[in-house]
Amino acid sequence: GSLMRRYEGAAQGRGVAADGWRVCLAHSFEELRQPYGAGDVPLRDVLRHIGLALRYFRWWIKKTRIEKKSAFIDLLCAVPLQQIYGCPLGGIGGGTITRGWRGEFCRWQLNPGLYHYETVIANQFTVCLRCKEQTIYQQVLSVERPSSLQGWNWGYCGHYAFYHALYPRAWLVYELPGQKVVLTCRQVSPVIPHDYKDSSLPVGVFVWEVENGRDEDVEVSIMFSLQNGTGAKEDRSGGHWNEPFTLQKDGERVAGVLLHHCPPVNPFTLAISAREKAGTGVTHVTAFNPTGLGREVWQDLLQDGRLDSPSGKSRPTEKGEVTAAAVCASCRVPAQGHKTLELALAWDMPCVHFGSKEKLHLRRYTRFFGSEGNAAPALSHYALTHYEEWERKIEAWQNPILENSQLPSWYKSALFNELYFLTDGGTIWMEVPPDCCAEDLQGPAGAGLSHLLPVLREYGRFAYLEGQEYRMYNTYDVHFYASFALIM
């Protein structure tokens, strides 16, 4: 309805779900929402609770200023409310990266329970179209006009694109003005009922469906660029580096770049990749500066719709320096025809410490991909060769509800889209080591859990946050409200 009022395109996209939440990229929300903060408490309540306020303020100073930690309930620095978020990427318990409905990478939850709200502007998809060996169109698929990377062509017209969410999938449909080409990007995460392996994987797949409405062949390239880090201060802490990789297995070949992010606590690797198949070429840029003009990357793509693909790893970053990488998938689309390009994003943070650093935890997916921190190539390959099977399972799970004409469409949308909290609610899914005994499960209840040990060893331990502003795990009152859902 009103969310699509500004859509001026004619394209419906390819394979987009009928039910879900749909919005035009040119939409702007009229009513601005503000989070509840200390300033919203009426004066009479302040006076009545002056002692409590002082105690909280003392605790807040100690926690945030002296111990340099995040307050578990922060009334003084509430998270600003932005109406920008869309479907998060990733399976259950391995951290998430949320994309906004305009396609931006804007919320990072890689460290358990900690959210970093930062739109990293270098993280983009760019399209290049070529006809008769000439580049005719090259555009970042973003409505932004940022102050960095000004050598790139920004400011895509949002009136010709829309976003559609039906969790765990989302679609972005772009009509390229004047080009007779329509792109549909389908974002797929492995959130699948009763699948206790694939649902734990920290990956997301981007399937680009390209429809060529011209009477001549067109060469299409999709470039995926990514900054090494999450847009936080530590992106500049130095010692981060990138390297290209290829992995061939079972006759399937995947190529991309690994971005090694090396902070002292919870280091991780990000991987961007694409599937190489007959007719699809994959090229890369190992390292570029995302704070500069970005001209070298732009010109490299503009020249021939491919990237240079240097071999060898990049040098580690200096203090204060930021690095990024890009992967490009290209194919020829016949006149009036259709082709598919498949790209993926994986992140590998196998071992996590919580704030107190007392104990090292292993994430669930390490059972299948190891905990050495070198799983990103295998995760990328697995995601790109299994996502079709995931989608079949997702459809088998969702279709009985979506096809039931007795149910209203708002209900179908809410039922699936509200499940995002299963992955994005600070959720963690940890392994219980095989040699673990009941006492190791900590706390006075440890001994009472001994009969559960076989179950815990098989399925691991699971926890979710009370809310993204209240950083407390598995709180009993919330368990109680959700008891029906948990039993199910």
N, C-alpha and C positions, 0 to 999 in steps of 0.2 A: 504493500500500500504506500503510505507516505514515505517510507524509506527508499522507494524506487522512483519517487516523483521526478528526480532530476536525471534519470537515465534517458539518453537521447539515441542510444545505439539500437540496432535492429537484431543483433546477434543474441541467440539464446544459449550459446555455448554447446559443448559436446558432452552428453552424459551427465548433465547437472541434475541433482536430485530435485524432485518436485516439492518435497516438504523440507522445512528448515527455516533458517533466518536469512533474509536476503536484503542487501543494501547497496545502493549506487555509490561509487567511490567519490562522487561529487557531493554526497549528502553532508549536511552539517546539523548537529543536534541543537535545537533551539534552547532548551532549558539546561542550564549549567548546574551540575551537582557539586556539592562540597562535602568533604568528609567531616564527621563530628570531631571537633577538637576541643582543647581546653577553653578556647574563647566562646564556645557555645553554652557553657555552664552558667545559669543565672546567678546574679550576684548573691542572692540570699542563700543559695546552696553553697556558694564558695565560702561565705562567712560561717555557715553551719559546719562545714567540713574543713576548716582551716588547718586543723592538726593533721588530718589525713593528707591534705594538699602539700604541707611542708614535708611530711614523711616521704611522700611520693617524689617530690622534687629532689630531696636529698639522695634518695635511692637512684633517681634518674641521672643525676650528676655523676655519682659514683660509677654507675654502670657504663654510661656512654662516654664520659669525659676521662675518667681515670682508668677503668678497665678496657676502654675502647671496644666495647661490645654493643650489640643491638639490644635495646630494651625489649622484653617479650610482650609488653603492651606499652606502646609509645604514644602518649597523649599530646606531647609537645611538638612532635614532628610527624604528623599523620601523613600517610602516603597520599599525594595529590590524586584526586579522582579524575581519570581521563576516560572519555567514552571512545576508546580506540581499540579495545582488545577483541581478538577473534579466537579461533581454535588453537590450542597449544599443540606443539609437536612432541612426539615421544610416547613411549609405552608407559607402563605403570612402575613407579618406584625408582626410575633411573634419572630423575630430573627432567625439566621441561624447558623448551624455548617457545615462547608465545609469539605468534604473529598477529599484528593488528589487521582489521578488516580492509585497510588500504594496502596490505601486503608487507608492512614493515616488520622487522624483527625487533620487538619492543619490550619483552619481559623475560628475564633470565632467572631460572631457579635450578641451578646446577649444584650448588652447595645445599645440603639438605635443609629445607625450611627457610632458607634465606632468599628473598626476592630482590632482584636488582632491576629497577625500572629505568631502562635506558634504550632509546631507539638508536641503534647503531647504523648510521646512514650509509656506510660502505656495503652493508649486507643487502644486495639487490640482485634482481634478475634484469638482464638487458637483452633486447632482441635486435638482431641484425638481419635485414632482408637483402638478397642479391638476385639480380636478373641479368642474364647475358654477361656474366663475369664483372658486373658493376654493382657496388653497394648503392641501393636506392633508398634505404630507410634504416636508421639506427637510433634506438630510443631506450632510455632507462624506464622500466615499467613502474614508475612511481610518480605521484602527483607532487612530490616535494620539490623545493628549489633551495637546496642547502648551501651553506657558505664554503664547504669543502668540496673537493672533486668537481670544481667548476668547469673543467675541460669536458665533462660529460653532458649529454643532452637530457636535461631533467624536464619536469613539468608536463608529464603525460596528461592529457585531458580526461579528467575523472568522469565526465558525462558519458564516455563511451566504454565504461567498464562497470562490472558489479561483482560483489562478493556473496557467496552463499555458504552457510555453515550447516552441516548435519554431522555432529561429532560422532566418530573420530575423523571424519573427512571434511574438507572444505574445498570450494572451487572459486577461482578468480577468472572471470571471462573478460578478455580485452579485445575490442574491435580496433584494429589499427587504422586510424582515419585516413581515407583516401587510398588504402593499400589493397583492399579486397582480401585481407587476411584476418582470420580470427584465431586468437590463442585462448585455450582453456587450460589453466593450471589446476590440477587436482592434487590436493595435499592429503597424504594418507599416513596415518599413524597406526601401529599395531596394538589396538585395544580390542581384544576379542574374547568373548565369554568362554570359559572353560579351557582356555589355552594358556597354560602356566609357563610356557617357554617364550614364545614370540611376544606375548603381552608385556614382558619385562624389558624389552630391548629399547635402548636410548637412540632411536632413529626416526627419521621422517622421510618420506619419498615425495618428490614433486614430479608428477606425470604431466608433460606438456603436450596437449593435443593441438596440432597445427592444421587449420583448414585453409586451403588455397582456393579462393574464388576467382582467380585470374585465368585467362586463356593461355597462359604460358607457365612453364615450370618456374619455381622460385626456390632459391637456396635459403634455408632458415637456420640461424644460429641462436641458441639461448645461452647467455653467459651468466654464471652464478658467481658473484663475488662475496667474500666473507672476510671480516676482520679477525685477527688472532686475539680472542678474548671476548669480553661481554660489554665493552664500553666503560668498564670500571677503571679506577685509578691504576690498578695493577697491570693494565694493558701496557702501561709505560714503564713498568718496573725493570725492564731489560731481561735478556736471556731467553726470550721466546723465539721460536724458529719454525720454518715451514719446509716440507719436502714433498716432491711428487711421488705417487705410487701407482702401480698397476697390479691387479690380482686376477689371474686366470684360474678357473676351477670348474670342473664339470662342463667344459666347453663354453663357459660364459666368462666374458672379460669385462672388468670394471677398472676405470682409471680416474685419478683425481689427485688432490693435494691434502696432506696432513698438516694441520696447524697445531704445533705443540705449544701448550701454554703452561709455563713452569713457575707458578708461585710456590712459596715454601709449604703451604698447606693445601691439600686436595688438588694437586696438579691434574690437568686433563688434556686430551687431544680432541680437536674438532676435525672432521673430515668432510670435504665436499667432493662429490664424485659423479660420474655418469656412466651409463651402460654402453659399451661399444658393441655394436652388432652390425650385420650387413647393411651398408648404406649410411651408417652413423659414425662420424669421426669425433673423437674427443681430444681436445687440446687444453693447455693450461698456462697460467702465469704463476710462477712459484711465489714471488713476493713483489708487492708494490706498496707505496706509501699512501694510506687512505686519508691522510690529512693534507696532502698536496692537491695539485690540480687534476691528477690522474690521466694526463694527456697521453702518456706512453701506452697505457692499457687501451684507451679509447681508440688511438690510431692503429694499434696492433690489430684490433678487431675490425675496424673500418676498412683496412687495406684488403683483406681477403676473407673476412668472416671466420677467421681462425685465430688462435693465439699462438705465441712463439714456441711454447713448450720447452723451456730450458731444462737440462737435466741437472741432477745434483741438488743438495740441500742449500737453503739460504743460510747466510751467516746469522748468528743470534743477534737480537736487537740490542742496541745501546740503551742506557737509561734515558727515559724521556721520548723514546722512539716507538712508533706503532707500526705494525706490519699487517698486510692482508694478502689474500691469494684469490685466484679466480679459475674456474673450470668452464669450458665451453663445449656444448654438444651441437653438432651440425648435421643437417641432412637435406636432400633435395626432395621437394614436394611437387608431384606432378600437377599439371593444370587441372583445376576443379577436383583435386585430390586431397588426401588427408594422410598425415604421418604423425608418429609419436616419438617424443624425446623424453628420456627418463633420467632424472637427477636425484641425488640423495644428500642428506645431511645426517651425520652420525656424531655422537660425542661419547668419549670413553673416560669416565672418572670412576675407576673400579673400586678404589678404596677410599672411604670417607671417615674423617674425624668430625665429631661435633665440636662445639666451641671449647669444651673443657679438655679435649684431646687425650682423654684417658684411655680410650679404647679404639682400635682400628676395626671398622666394619667393612665387610665386602658386600657389594650389591648383588642382587639375585642373578643378573645376567652373566656374572663372572663364572657361574657354574657351567655355562655353555661356551663362553668365549675367553675364559681365563682372566686372571687378575694382574697380569704383568704390565698393563697400560699400553699394550701393542695391538689391541683388538679392533681398532677403527677400520683398517682395510677389510677384515673379515665381516664386521658388522655392515659395512657399506655394501659389500658383495651380496651378503645374505638378504639385506633389505631389497636391493634392486632385482634379485631373482625370486623373491617370495611375495612381493607386495600383491601380485595378482591373486594368489591364493588367499591372502589376508582379506582382500576385497570381496572375494566370493563368500568367505565366512561372515564378514560384516553384513553383507546383503542377506544372507540366510538368516541372520539374527534379527535384522531390522525390518525386513520385508513384511512378515506377518502383521506387524503393527502399522507400517506405512500403507499397506494395501487394505487395511480394515476401514471401510467407509463409515462405520459407526463412530469412529473417533474423530474429534475436531482437529484441524490442522495445527492450531496453537499447541495442543496437547502433544502431538507427535514431535513437534519442534522442541518443546520444553523437555520432554522425556529423554531425548538423546543429548541435546545440547548442554543440559545441566550436568551431564556425567563428566564434563571436563575436570571437575574437582577431584576425580579419581586419580588423575595424573598431576594436575596443577595445584593440588591442595597440599603442597610440601610433602607429598607422599613419598615414603621410602619403603623399599622391599629389600630386606637383608637376608643373607645366608646365615644359617646356624652351622658352625663348623662341625664336621662329622664326629670329631673327638670331644665335642662339648658335653659337659655334664650339667645336671639341673642347677647346681650352685653357680655355674658360670652365667646363668640367665639372670643374675643379679636380683637384688631386692629380697625382702622377707618372703615373698610369694614363691621364690625360686624352687624350694623343695616341693611345693604343691604342684609344680608343673612337670614333675618327672614323668608322669604317664603320658604327657603330651610330646615328649621328646621325639619319638618317631615321626609324628606329624610335622613338628617344627623342622626337623632335619629334611623332610621331603619338600615342604612348601615354604620354608623360611619364615621370617617375622615381618609383620606389616604394620605401618603406622601412618596416620594422617594428621594434619594440623587442625586445630579448632577453626582457624580462619587465617587469612593471609596477614591480618594485622595482629592476631593473638597467637603468638608463637608457642603454643603448648600442644604436645602430642597426645593423642588418644585420651582426651578428657572424658570422664565418665558421663557427665550430663549430656554431652553430644552423642556419645554411644547410646544413651538412653533414648534421646529423640529419634535417633536413626536405627533403633533396634530392629524395626521391621525390615528395613533395607539390608541391615547386616545379616539377619537370619536368612534372608533370601540369598 
